[in-house]
Amino acid sequence: MVHTYEVLVDIKEYLALNDNTSRYGTKRYEIDAESRKIATDTARTLARNDYPKCTEYDVRVTRLLK
């Protein structure tokens, strides 16, 4: 059975290779999946596509919407 999950991904992105300046943010996704594991993996893939220079991803499923 497919459910809709709310997934938040915390993102840490360095602005330059030789610089310690970083940018933090959170991206929210609503993902239709059969399990929390699939929702987590899908959110991580989407975040990597949205933020290709990102160095750290913290993915968490926060609630079941449907």
C-alpha positions in Angstrom: 0.0 0.0 0.0 1.4 3.4 -1.0 1.4 6.2 1.6 2.4 9.9 1.4 5.3 10.7 3.7 6.6 14.2 4.7 10.4 14.0 4.5 12.8 16.7 5.6 16.4 16.9 4.4 18.9 19.0 6.2 21.6 20.2 3.8 25.1 21.5 4.4 26.8 22.9 1.4 30.3 24.5 1.2 30.4 27.6 -1.1 34.0 27.0 -2.3 36.5 24.2 -2.2 39.2 26.1 -0.2 36.8 27.9 2.0 35.2 26.9 5.3 32.1 29.0 4.6 29.1 26.8 4.4 25.4 27.2 3.9 22.7 25.3 5.8 19.1 24.7 4.9 16.2 22.3 5.0 14.3 21.0 2.1 10.8 19.5 2.5 9.5 16.7 0.2 6.1 14.9 0.0 6.9 11.4 -1.3 4.5 8.6 -2.2 6.2 5.3 -1.2 5.4 1.9 0.1 7.7 2.2 3.1 9.7 4.7 5.1 13.0 3.3 3.7 11.9 3.9 0.2 10.7 7.5 1.1 14.1 8.2 2.8 16.1 6.9 -0.2 13.9 8.8 -2.7 14.3 12.1 -0.7 18.1 11.6 -0.6 18.2 11.2 -4.3 16.0 14.2 -4.9 18.2 16.3 -2.6 21.3 15.2 -4.4 19.8 16.3 -7.7 18.6 19.6 -6.3 21.9 20.4 -4.5 24.7 18.6 -6.3 27.5 20.5 -4.4 26.1 19.5 -1.1 28.5 17.6 1.3 26.1 16.4 4.0 22.5 15.2 4.0 20.4 14.4 7.1 17.2 12.8 5.9 14.3 12.1 8.3 10.7 11.1 7.8 8.6 13.4 10.0 5.1 12.2 9.5 2.7 10.1 7.5 0.3 12.4 5.5 -1.9 9.8 3.8 
